[in-house]
Amino acid sequence: MAFTLITFVFFTVLVAVISYVKTKGDDQTTSTGYFLAGRGLPGVVIAGSLLLTNLSAEQLVGTNGQTWAVGMSPMAFEVMAATALIVLALFAAPRYLKSGITTIPELIGERFDRGTKLWFSIAYIILYLFVQIPVILYSGSLVFENIFHLSSLLGITKFQSIVILCILITIIGSIYAIFGGLKAVAVSDTINGVGLLIGGLMIPFIALHVLGNLAGSDGIAIVDGFRYLMDNHADMLNSIAPAESVAPAVPWPTVFLGLVFLGFQSWCTHQSFIQRVLAAENLKEAQKGALYCAFLKIMGFMFLALPGVISYAIFELQGTQVSMMDDAYPALVSQIVPQPLMGFFAAVMFGAILSSFNSVLNSVSTMYTMDIYKEFINKDASELKLVSVGKNMGIVFAVFSVIVGPLVYFFPAGLKTFLDSFVMLIGLPVLSAVFGGFFFKYLPKYTAKFIMVFHIICYGGFMLIAPSYSLLGGGDGEIHYLYAVSILWPIELLIMFFMNRSNKNKGVQAWVQKDVGAVDMTPWKYSKIVSVIVLVCVVLVYLAFSPLGIGAW
């Protein structure tokens, strides 16, 4: 226990020290320096920060739990993200950097009007403060508690353990986000990303070794373990789920529609992701970061999906099968990770939780400061004043988060699931406003507001009726939410198309995006070639985990 604690503290402190050294002396006196790291992030740091902003301890547990339950189809959330990152690199990033924006609502305001900017800023902030940050804090704390059993070690209740962990995550994460700015967050994300890749990737290899020995290996245990999976659980290695599947499985038609649209929303318009790209040194580095991250996401199935299938096989052989999918990964880790490595793995998990928290906290303070305070409260605020407001509001938001986060413990399980799906109420209208705004040059100023109201009514109605209906006579009486996304976004784009055509016929002047010259806009000369390689890798992974490869129906 002492050695585990020492190694955990050592690796956690090491990340903090390296982050401090790398950011010491950076200019934190301007809004660009504080909120956008002085527009100086290189591609490698952008890739690492994008990855860690996206990944969390909850994902390690949740996605592996899903594959324990339904096989490899949930790997689509990882592998197909690569296609969205290509769109980010080739389409979105050049347009964002051309405008020199700090936030996505700022871009929406430029394309439509100040009122629309305020609408989307407030919606985003409410979403982050009441849904995303509390869920990140609670889920991360719960995962840490379930794997490392802090309550048993300290002799306290599970809720008390979660409160302590929420406070600890908030304090440490706030130090990065509030006092270090985006640069400190991005650097720590990159270091934690390296740790996550090492720690995460060691799990499937150790698990296959254990499985091979359980199956009576007489050679190389890892190889025999994988052979056992192919011989006895080929159906779970199939990533192609039937069209009528319900969550957590991913129906195959939605992989090419709703899931891709969801990826566009997450990777191309989500403020906490995009802020890293907006902080790029130039377009070349932004494109490098997005495409490097695409390769990392393709690799993600190895530690975010495959361990769940392996855990199913191990527990079945042992006769100790868990009863709930969220118990699969914690039980696997507790059983197979050698004690000398447990401290390092704990630090990796803690770093993943921190990265998700401090990234969102940094983004919400950025949006309040730049989109609300500067635009509507104090237009003449100095650069120092903006940085001061950002830090002060970061503290306020952090205190609010640490109060709300532990309260999720008392929510019914179904309510937490509802809160997770609630993100799409805001996310898809943002995607429509941004992409539709770029594609259609003659849209009326009220378009984005109309689309937001339309989407909230339609998607909210879907969430109410979906549990009572099934698709194609299959499933357990529930329509997969990705089908709603598959239908709604094209409808919203179609509405915008007709609004655009109507306005064009009235002789309205076309919107022209201005190039403010914020950064060098020379693209990476290998961006298109690398994008093709990324797509080939996506296809190869899907072929491997299909009936044409090692999977079976």
C-alpha positions, 0 to 999 in steps of 0.5 A: 500500500505504501509503495502504491501511494508513493508511486502515485504521488511521485507520478502526479507531482512529476506531471505538475513539475514538468508543466510548471517548468514548461510554462514558467515565464510565459506571458499570462497578462493578455487574454491571448496568452492566458486563454489561447496559450499565446497562439503558440501550441505545436502539433504534438501538444495539440494532439495530446491535449485533444486526446486527454480532453476527450478521454476520461476515467469514466470512458475507460470504465464505461466503454470497456463495460459496454464491450463486456456487455455487447461486444466490440460495436461501441469501439465505433465511438473511438475509431470513427472519431478519426473521420471527424478529426480529418474534417477538423483538420481540412475544413474547420481549422482553416476557417476558425484560424482565419477568423482569429476567434477565441470561442465558438460562440464568438464565431456564431456571433460574427456569422449571425448577431450578438444576440445569437452569440449570447444565446449560445454562450449562456447555453454552453455555460449552463450545460458545462456547469450543470451537466458536464463538469458535475458528471466529470467530477462524480464519475471520475471520483466513482471510478477511482473509488471503485478501482482503488477502494479509497473508502475501505482504506480510509474507513469512511463511507463511499459518499465521503470518499467521493466528496474527498476525491471531488475536492481533490480533483477540483483543487488540483485541476483548478490550479492548472486551469485558473493559475496556469491558463491554457498552456499549463492545461495543454502541457499537462494533458500531453504528459498525462496522455503519454502516461495514459497510452502506456498505462492503458495499453498495458491492460489488454496485454496483461489481460491476454496473458492472464487469459492465456494462462487460464486457458491452459497455455503451453506456449506464449500466453498472450498469443494463446489468450488471443487465440482463445478469444477468437475460438470461443468469443468471435461473436464479441469480436464483431464490431458490426451490430444489427440495425435494430440494436439498442444502446450500448450497442451501436447499430451499423447504419448509425456508424455512417450517419448519426455517429459521424454527425456526433463526431463532427459536433464533438471534435469540430464545434465543442469549445473545450476541444476546439480551444486547443486548435485555436491556440495553434502556432499556425494552420500547419500545426493545427492540422498536424495536431488534429491528424496526430490525434486521429491516429491516437483515436484509432488506437483507442480501441485497444485500451477502451474496447478490447479489455472489456471483451477480454474481461468477459472471457476471463470472468467466464473461465473463473466463474466470477462473472460481474453482474453490471457492465460498469463493474467489468473494468474495475474488477479486471484492473484490480485482479490483473495489474501487479501491485508495483504498477498499481500506483502508476496506473492510479496516477494515470487514471487521476491524470485522465480525470484531471485533464477532463475537468481542467479543460472544461473549466478553462473553456467555461471561464473563457466563454464567460470572459470573452463572450459575455463580460467583454461583449456585454458588461465591459467592452473597454476592459483591459487585457489585464482585467480580462485575465483577472475576470477569467481567473476569478470566474474560474474560482467561482465555477470551481467552487460551484462544481465541487458543491454540485458534483458529489450530489450526482451520487443521489441521482437515480441511475436513469437521471444520470443517463438522461443528463449525459444525453442532454448534451446533444440538446445544445451540441447539435444546434451548435454544429448546425449554426457553425457548419450551416453558417459556413456553407450557406452565405445568405442565411437570415440573422435569426437562423441559428436561434430558430434551429436551436428552438426547433432542435430542442423541441424535436430532440427533447420529444424524442428523448421522451418517447424513445423508451416506449418504441422499438425499431424494426421490431427489435431491441428492448422497446427503445430506439437508439438515440443515434437514429434521432441524430441521423435524421435531425441534422440533415433536416436542420441543414435542409431547413437552412438550405431553404432559408438561405435560398429564400434570402438569396432571392430577396437580394440579400448580400452574401456573408464573407468571412474576413481573414484577420491575419492572426496566424500563418495560414499555410497548410501542412503539405502532407495533410491530405495524404495523411488524411487518406492514410487515416481513412485506410486505417479506419477501414482496416480496423473495421475489416479486422473486427468484422465477419471478414476478419476475426469477428463472427455473427 
